[in-house]
């Protein structure tokens, strides 16, 4: 799990440095959910071995990166001004936890991300 956390932390740093602040948070969110779904077997094996996996705690390990990505997205006008780090972390932890369920298909993952991203997006002012 530590290697996965290190990889995701590195990905967040890479996205923040890439300069596309408007999309970096969404890309990190999508990457993290994909990794959670792909590593479901690892989590299941650890759970069968008696180890407790706290998805929310793992996601909170990215707090600094999420705060930075969120700030960049807000400055770019991509996400709502009232979307605080704790709310973004709660949404990410929730969808990662859902991704561990055996019925979590890539299509369901994609559709769920769309709903969450739409909720995070800043309202359009040109309406």
N, C-alpha and C positions, 0 to 999 in steps of 0.2 A: 504494500500500500504506500510505503514511503516513496518508492520510486515513482509511482503514479502521481502522488502529490507534488513531488519535485518537478516532474514533467509538466504538469498543469500549471504550476507556478511559473516555470520557465516560459510556457506558452503565453501566459498573461503578460509577462514582461515583454516578450517579443511583440505581441500585438500592440501594446502601449507604445513601444518604440517605433513601430512601423509607420505611425503618423496618420492612420485613418481612424481618428477618434470617434467619428460618427458611427462606425460599424464594429469597432474593436470589442465592446462589451457584448454585443450580440454574437460575434464570432467565438468569443471565449465561452459564453453561455452554451452555445451549440456544441463546441468541442468537449466541454465538461460533461454534458449529458450523454454524448456519444461514448465517451470513455466509461462512464458509469454503466451504460448498457453493455458495452463490450466486456467489461470486467465483472459482470454479474456472477460468472462461475467462480471467480476468485473470492468474491464476497460470500457466496454460498458455501464454499469449502471452508473458509475461515469461521463462518457461523456454525457449521457442523462440527468443527473442532473445538467449539466452546468459546471462541473469541467473539467479542461483541464489536460490531462495526457501527459506529455512530456517524451516519452520513452528514448530519448537520454539523457535527464537530469538524469533520474533514473539510466541508465547504468553508467553514469559518476560518480555516487555515489560510485561505486566500483573501482574507478581509482586506489587507493592504492593497492587493492587486485589484480587487473589485472596487474599492473606494477610488483608486486612481482611474480605472476604466470608466466608472460611472461619472466621475467629474469631467473627464474628457468628452464623454457622450453628451453630458448636459451642456457643456460649453459649446459643443457643436450643434446644439439644438435638437439632438436626436431623441433624447428621452425626457420624460416629464421632470419638471423642476421639483416636484414633491416626491419623487422616487428616491428614498433614502437608502443607504447601504444595507441596513438591517432588512428592509423589504426585499431588496434585490437578492440578498443572501438567502432569505426565507424561500423565495420563489425558486432559486437555483437548487437549494437543498431538497425542496419538495419534488421537483421534477427529476432530480437524480435518484431520490428514493423510489419514485414511481418507475423509473427505468430498470430497477432491479426485479420487477415483477415479470414472470415468464410470458405474460401476454403483451408485453411492451414491444410492439413491432416498430421498425424504422418509420413506417408511415404514421403511426400514432405519435411517435416521438416528434416527427416533423410538424404535424398538425397542432400538437400541444404547444410547441415552441412558437408557432405563429400566433396563437391566442395570447400567450404570455408577452411576446414581443409587441403585439398590437396594444396591449394594456400598458406597457412601459413607454411606448412612443409618445413624444410631445404632441400636443394637439396642433393640428394645422391651423395657421392663422389666416390663410387665404380663402377660407370658406365663406 
